Amino acid sequence: MKKRESFNSRWGFILACIGSAVGMGNIWMFSTRVSLYGGGAFLIPYIIFVILIGSTGVIGEMCFGRAARSGPIDAFGMATERKGSRKSGELLGMIPVLGSMAMAIGYTVVMGWILKYTVGTITGATLAPESVDEFGAQFGSMAAAFGNNIWQVVVLILCMGILMFGVATGIEKANKIMMPIFFALFVGLGVYVLFQQGASDGYRYIFRVDKSALANPKTWIFALGQAFFSLSVAGNGTLIYGSYLSDEENIPASAGRVAFFDTLAAMLAALVIIPAMATTGAKLNQGGPGLLFIYLPNLMKSMPGGHVIAILFFVAVLLAGMTSLINLYEAPIATVQEKLKLGRVPACTLTGIVGIVISLLIQGIVSDWMDVLSIYICPLGAGLAGIMFFWVCGKKYVEEQVNKGREKAFTKWFYPVCKYLYVPICILVLILGIALGGIG
């Protein structure tokens, strides 16, 4: 049997997982929710949920992938085979794989926007509009059906080019370059904003603790959603990266580092965006693409050295988005390799063609497309992976897998907390998302 690809180093794996977790949610949603839900009043439940999910779901998906040495389809099949029916597990495993592919296709549209704006910061096109309305019109024309074809195709070709090199030479090396640059750029931007007049109001706004917000159930619900989706538990990307790990890897320790750096990335984004908004007296109440492509460019245009700031900011965002896009496409590519017995390059080519065609067709409806995936498919995939690993595989098997690569056995509470708290949380995220129209 052909030897499975693997990461060359521990930090290569960790940086790849950080790259998969650090994405648009850290940049265009975290800052807004910190602003809307009482600053520190939001951070308190957010950190609680990051610790909970990072120490249960993230560890579980990594361990499940390593145990199966495969993607979700074979991993789920392996689990149900223990109960006598492999086919049922393989069919259920299609859900997170197709979800990852669909999410990657939607993300390709967004990354096309980001690439165009990044290049536009250099040429001057991004900051050319003169008012918020003009920035809105510029974004609206780009986000319309077939409004950004070339840049979208380019970004997918870049992504597939990296993936064709494989796990160690492609994914690992790309993340080793892109993630340190991302953090360095955001630290630099944070230092710049620190010295801007009025930024102190933004820092007070971030770290205030609004007691009424802390008592508001919505603060806790959206903190849960932010932590859940930010840590990329969906039964696909984290699981597939885990499948490339050796038995010597201490997964709980690695998962802890991933959760820490993902939270650090979100905080860095907030420490740049909220104080920058405060320098103009504006309060941050608009998240999503509107923040990134309309309000922030309008703000940067008025700042000293705004063109340079815009270049650094959008390069950082591009790097964060690209690492997430790589992770999203890896699960379907690995599945194509496993099921169709194709080499790495043909599997990437086939997946890329599907990605290009569908992403071009959904440009005008990408927001609705992503909403459906985040509300229904991601929490369902995470819940199914949790059920398969913690309920179907059972306590003995789970504890054996989580303790591989460790000198000391992991806490005895891991299994019951995952089985009776984490898995129900996945179901709760699904229910709350449906009820509230999305919490991610």
C-alpha positions in Angstrom: 0.0 0.0 0.0 1.3 3.5 -0.9 2.6 5.4 2.1 0.4 8.3 3.1 1.7 11.8 2.9 2.6 13.5 6.2 3.7 16.8 7.6 7.5 17.1 8.0 7.5 18.9 11.4 5.3 19.6 14.4 5.2 23.3 13.8 4.4 22.8 10.1 1.3 20.9 11.2 0.4 23.5 13.8 0.8 26.4 11.4 -1.3 24.6 8.8 -4.1 24.1 11.4 -3.7 27.8 12.5 -4.0 28.8 8.8 -7.1 26.7 8.4 -8.7 28.4 11.5 -7.6 32.0 10.8 -9.9 33.3 8.1 -12.5 36.0 7.4 -14.5 35.2 10.5 -11.5 36.4 12.6 -11.3 39.6 10.6 -14.7 40.8 9.5 -16.9 39.2 12.2 -15.0 39.0 15.5 -14.3 42.7 15.7 -17.9 43.5 15.0 -19.2 41.1 17.7 -16.7 42.4 20.3 -18.0 45.9 19.5 -21.7 45.0 19.5 -21.8 42.7 22.6 -20.0 44.7 25.3 -16.3 44.3 24.6 -14.9 42.2 27.4 -18.5 41.0 28.1 -18.2 39.2 24.7 -14.5 38.1 25.2 -15.3 36.3 28.5 -17.8 33.7 27.0 -15.7 33.6 23.7 -12.6 32.5 25.6 -14.6 30.0 27.6 -16.0 28.4 24.4 -12.6 28.5 22.7 -11.1 26.5 25.6 -14.0 24.1 25.6 -14.1 23.4 21.8 -10.3 23.5 21.4 -9.9 20.9 24.2 -12.7 18.6 22.9 -13.8 18.9 19.2 -10.4 20.0 17.8 -8.6 17.3 19.6 -11.2 14.7 18.6 -11.2 15.5 14.9 -7.4 15.4 14.8 -7.3 12.1 16.6 -10.1 10.7 14.5 -8.2 11.6 11.3 -4.9 10.1 12.5 -6.6 6.9 13.6 -8.3 6.4 10.2 -5.3 7.7 8.1 -8.0 8.9 5.7 -10.6 11.6 5.0 -14.1 11.7 6.5 -15.6 9.0 4.2 -13.3 6.2 5.2 -13.0 7.5 8.8 -16.8 7.4 9.3 -16.8 4.0 7.5 -14.2 2.7 9.9 -16.3 3.8 12.8 -19.5 2.2 11.7 -17.7 -1.0 10.6 -17.0 -1.6 14.2 -20.8 -2.0 14.6 -21.1 -4.1 11.4 -22.1 -1.6 8.7 -19.3 0.3 6.9 -21.5 1.6 4.1 -23.7 3.7 6.3 -20.7 5.5 7.7 -19.2 6.1 4.3 -22.5 7.6 3.1 -22.6 9.9 6.1 -19.0 10.8 5.5 -20.0 12.3 2.2 -21.7 15.2 4.1 -18.6 16.9 5.5 -16.7 16.2 2.3 -19.3 17.8 0.1 -19.7 20.5 2.7 -16.0 21.3 2.6 -16.1 21.4 -1.2 -19.1 23.7 -1.2 -17.6 26.0 1.4 -14.3 26.1 -0.6 -16.3 27.1 -3.7 -18.0 29.9 -1.9 -14.7 31.0 -0.3 -13.2 31.1 -3.8 -15.6 33.9 -4.7 -14.6 35.9 -1.6 -10.9 35.3 -2.2 -11.4 36.6 -5.7 -12.7 39.8 -4.2 -9.8 40.0 -1.8 -7.1 39.4 -4.5 -8.7 42.1 -6.7 -8.7 44.6 -3.8 -5.1 43.6 -2.7 -3.8 44.3 -6.2 -6.0 47.5 -6.3 -4.2 48.9 -3.2 -1.0 48.8 -5.2 -2.5 50.3 -8.4 -4.7 52.8 -6.6 -8.0 51.4 -7.8 -9.1 50.1 -4.3 -9.0 53.6 -2.7 -10.1 55.5 -5.8 -13.8 56.1 -4.7 -14.5 59.4 -2.9 -17.3 58.4 -0.5 -18.9 55.5 1.3 -21.6 55.4 -1.4 -18.9 55.1 -4.1 -17.1 52.4 -2.2 -20.4 50.6 -1.9 -21.1 50.9 -5.6 -17.6 49.6 -6.4 -18.1 46.6 -4.2 -21.6 46.0 -5.5 -20.5 45.8 -9.1 -17.7 43.4 -8.3 -20.0 41.2 -6.2 -22.6 40.9 -8.9 -23.1 37.8 -11.0 -20.0 37.3 -13.2 -18.5 40.6 -11.8 -15.1 39.3 -10.9 -14.3 36.3 -13.1 -10.6 36.8 -13.8 -9.4 37.4 -10.3 -11.5 34.5 -9.0 -9.9 32.1 -11.5 -6.4 33.4 -10.7 -6.9 32.8 -6.9 -8.1 29.3 -7.5 -5.1 28.5 -9.8 -2.8 29.8 -7.1 -4.5 27.7 -4.5 -4.4 24.5 -6.6 -0.8 25.2 -7.5 0.2 25.0 -3.9 -2.0 21.9 -3.3 -0.4 20.1 -6.2 2.9 20.1 -4.4 1.4 17.9 -1.7 1.2 18.0 2.1 4.8 18.7 3.1 6.1 20.6 0.1 2.9 22.4 -0.6 0.5 22.9 2.3 3.2 22.9 5.1 5.7 25.2 3.3 3.0 27.6 2.2 1.7 28.0 5.8 5.2 28.3 7.2 5.6 31.4 5.0 2.1 32.9 5.0 1.2 32.6 8.7 4.3 34.3 10.2 3.9 37.1 7.6 0.2 37.5 8.5 0.9 37.9 12.2 3.9 40.2 11.6 1.7 42.5 9.4 -1.1 42.7 11.9 1.3 43.4 14.7 2.8 46.2 12.6 -0.7 47.6 11.8 -1.6 47.4 15.5 1.5 49.5 16.5 0.6 52.0 13.8 -3.0 52.4 15.0 -1.7 52.7 18.6 -0.1 56.0 17.8 -3.2 57.5 16.0 -5.1 60.2 17.8 -8.4 58.8 19.3 -7.3 55.2 19.2 -7.4 55.0 23.0 -11.2 55.3 22.8 -11.2 52.1 20.8 -9.1 50.2 23.3 -11.5 51.2 26.1 -14.3 50.1 23.9 -12.8 46.7 23.4 -11.9 45.9 27.0 -15.0 47.4 28.7 -17.2 44.9 30.4 -20.9 45.8 29.8 -22.7 43.9 32.5 -26.0 44.1 30.7 -24.4 42.5 27.6 -22.9 39.7 29.8 -26.4 38.9 31.1 -27.8 38.9 27.5 -28.2 35.3 26.2 -27.4 36.6 22.6 -23.9 37.5 23.8 -23.2 33.9 24.8 -24.9 32.5 21.7 -22.9 34.5 19.3 -19.7 34.0 21.3 -20.4 30.2 21.0 -20.9 30.6 17.2 -17.8 32.7 16.8 -15.6 30.2 18.7 -17.2 27.1 17.0 -16.7 28.3 13.4 -13.4 30.0 14.1 -11.8 26.7 15.2 -12.9 25.0 12.0 -14.6 22.0 13.6 -16.8 20.6 10.7 -15.7 17.0 10.4 -13.5 17.8 7.3 -10.4 20.1 7.3 -9.1 19.4 10.8 -9.8 15.7 10.4 -7.9 15.5 7.1 -4.9 17.4 8.5 -5.0 14.9 11.5 -4.7 12.0 9.0 -1.3 13.3 8.0 0.1 13.1 11.5 2.5 10.5 12.9 1.6 8.5 16.1 4.4 10.4 17.9 2.5 13.7 17.7 1.0 15.0 21.0 -2.4 16.1 19.7 -3.8 17.8 22.8 -0.7 20.0 23.0 -1.0 20.9 19.3 -4.7 21.6 19.6 -4.0 24.0 22.4 -1.5 25.9 20.3 -3.9 26.1 17.4 -6.7 27.5 19.7 -4.2 30.1 21.2 -2.9 31.4 18.0 -6.4 31.5 16.4 -7.6 33.6 19.3 -4.5 35.8 19.1 -5.2 36.4 15.4 -8.8 37.5 16.2 -7.6 39.8 18.9 -5.0 41.3 16.7 -7.7 42.1 14.1 -9.9 43.7 16.7 -7.0 45.7 18.1 -6.4 47.1 14.6 -10.0 47.6 13.3 -11.9 48.9 16.4 -9.3 51.6 17.4 -8.9 52.6 13.7 -12.6 53.1 13.5 -12.5 55.1 16.8 -10.0 57.6 15.3 -12.8 58.9 13.2 -15.4 58.7 15.9 -17.2 55.8 14.2 -18.6 52.8 16.1 -18.3 49.4 14.5 -21.8 48.0 13.9 -21.3 46.6 10.4 -19.6 43.3 9.9 -19.1 40.9 7.0 -18.0 41.9 3.5 -19.4 45.4 4.0 -16.8 46.1 6.7 -13.9 44.7 4.7 -14.7 46.1 1.2 -16.6 49.4 2.0 -16.1 50.9 5.4 -12.5 50.0 6.1 -11.2 51.2 2.6 -13.1 54.4 3.2 -11.5 54.8 6.6 -8.0 54.0 5.3 -8.3 56.6 2.5 -8.5 59.3 5.2 -5.7 58.0 7.4 -2.1 59.3 7.2 -0.2 56.9 4.9 -3.5 55.3 4.1 -2.4 53.7 0.8 0.5 51.9 2.6 -1.8 50.8 5.4 -4.3 49.5 2.8 -1.6 47.4 1.1 -0.4 45.9 4.3 -3.9 45.2 5.5 -5.2 43.5 2.4 -2.0 41.5 1.9 -2.5 40.2 5.5 -6.1 39.4 4.8 -5.2 37.6 1.5 -2.7 35.4 3.3 -5.2 34.5 6.0 -7.9 33.7 3.4 -5.5 31.7 1.2 -4.5 29.4 4.1 -8.2 28.7 4.8 -9.0 28.1 1.2 -6.1 25.5 1.0 -7.6 23.7 3.9 -11.1 23.7 2.5 -10.0 22.2 -0.8 -7.8 19.6 0.8 -10.6 17.3 2.1 -12.3 16.9 -1.3 -8.9 16.5 -3.1 -7.8 13.8 -0.6 -11.2 12.1 -1.1 -10.8 12.1 -4.9 -7.3 10.6 -4.5 -8.6 7.9 -2.2 -11.8 7.0 -4.1 -10.8 7.4 -7.7 -7.2 6.3 -7.2 -5.8 9.4 -8.8 -2.4 11.0 -8.3 -2.1 14.4 -6.5 -2.0 16.5 -9.6 -4.9 15.0 -11.5 -7.0 15.1 -8.3 -6.2 18.8 -7.9 -7.0 19.5 -11.5 -10.4 17.8 -11.4 -11.3 19.5 -8.1 -10.1 22.8 -9.4 -12.2 22.6 -12.6 -15.3 21.9 -10.6 -14.4 24.7 -8.3 -13.9 27.2 -11.1 -17.1 26.4 -12.9 -19.4 26.4 -9.9 -17.8 29.4 -8.2 -18.3 31.5 -11.4 -21.9 30.5 -11.5 -22.7 31.4 -7.9 -21.1 34.9 -7.7 -24.4 36.7 -7.4 -25.7 34.4 -4.7 -22.6 33.6 -2.7 -23.9 35.2 0.5 -27.0 32.9 0.6 -24.7 29.9 -0.4 -22.4 30.5 2.5 -25.3 31.0 4.9 -26.8 27.6 4.1 -23.4 25.9 4.6 -22.6 27.7 7.9 -26.1 27.2 9.3 -26.7 23.6 8.3 -23.7 21.7 6.9 -20.8 22.8 9.1 -22.4 22.0 12.5 -23.9 18.8 11.1 -20.5 17.7 9.9 -18.9 18.4 13.3 -21.7 16.7 15.1 -21.5 13.6 12.9 -17.7 13.4 13.4 -18.3 13.7 17.1 -20.9 11.0 17.2 -18.8 8.6 15.1 -15.6 9.1 17.2 -17.0 9.5 20.7 -20.2 7.5 20.6 -19.6 4.8 17.9 -15.9 4.1 18.4 -16.3 4.1 22.2 -14.3 5.1 25.3 -11.4 2.6 25.1 -10.6 3.4 21.4 -10.9 7.2 22.0 -8.6 7.2 25.0 -6.1 5.0 23.1 -6.0 7.5 20.2 -5.7 10.7 22.3 -2.9 9.3 24.4 -0.7 8.3 21.4 2.4 10.5 21.4 2.0 11.6 25.1 4.3 10.8 28.0 1.4 11.2 30.4 -2.2 10.1 29.9 -4.6 12.9 29.0 -7.3 13.8 31.5 -9.8 11.1 32.3 -12.5 13.8 31.8 -11.8 14.1 28.1 -14.1 11.3 26.9 -17.2 12.1 29.0 -16.9 15.8 28.3 -16.7 15.2 24.6 -19.5 12.7 24.5 -22.0 14.4 26.8 -21.1 18.1 26.3 -19.3 18.7 23.0 -21.5 16.6 20.8 -24.7 18.1 22.2 -23.1 21.6 21.6 -22.7 20.7 17.9 -26.4 19.9 17.8 -27.2 23.1 19.7 -25.2 25.2 17.2 -27.2 23.7 14.4 -30.5 24.4 16.2 -29.6 28.0 17.2 -28.3 28.7 13.7 -31.6 27.6 12.1 -33.6 29.6 14.7 -31.5 32.8 14.4 -30.5 32.7 10.8 -26.9 31.8 11.6 -24.6 32.4 14.5 -21.2 31.8 12.8 
